[in-house]
Amino acid sequence: MANILTTARMLLILPFVGLFFINAPWAMPAALAVFALAAATDFFDGYIARRRRETSALGAALDPLADKLLIAAALLLLTRNGVIRDAGVIAALVILLRELFVGGLREALAQSGRALPVTPLAKWKTAAQRVAVGLLLAAAPGGLLGETARPAAAGALWLAAILTLWTGADYASRGIGALRAAAPPQQRESQ
């Protein structure tokens, strides 16, 4: 059941993206509703997995991937329609590049039989990203709050970017240390 909800989160990206290409007054509020529904599935899939003890390697791989795909799609589309612009593009890039880096780091660690557990701060980072995207969607032209909310949304994006960078540095430190420890002794000396 939990993996079904995670898969649903990924599938909801399709209508979310589609709403950005509809020129109608209801499109941005609908995009926000789809985004909120997709984000809510993360809470419920985790709750169900823990409650039913349905944790699996597939679920552990799909859940963070679904989160990253949803946030990446939102940031790219919000940049495309001009809601994220100027220095805000840097904040969006920080988020996207960190997510790619940590994904690659996790893959390298998995190949050496190690894992990089999610930290409590990383959960806050994910929540901050969702709040920022939600505010940006509400502040988009035609959004529920309108463009007057754009400064608050931009501030939330920067807060999310700072948390993202901070957790990325923590993961980099722990992950690179674990990779060095896993390397054969002659390789460690050359690092």
Salt bridges, closest charged atoms under 4 A:
ASP42 OD1 - ARG9 NH2 3.43
ASP42 OD2 - ARG130 NH2 2.70
ASP45 OD2 - ARG9 NH1 2.96
GLU54 OE2 - ARG52 NH1 3.53
ASP63 OD1 - ARG9 NH2 2.54
ASP67 OD1 - ARG9 NE 3.15
ASP67 OD1 - ARG130 NH2 2.78
ASP86 OD2 - ARG85 NE 3.98
GLU99 OE1 - LYS68 NZ 3.09
GLU99 OE1 - ARG98 NH1 2.71
GLU99 OE2 - LYS125 NZ 2.86
GLU147 OE1 - ARG150 NH2 3.69
ASP170 OD2 - ARG174 NE 3.29
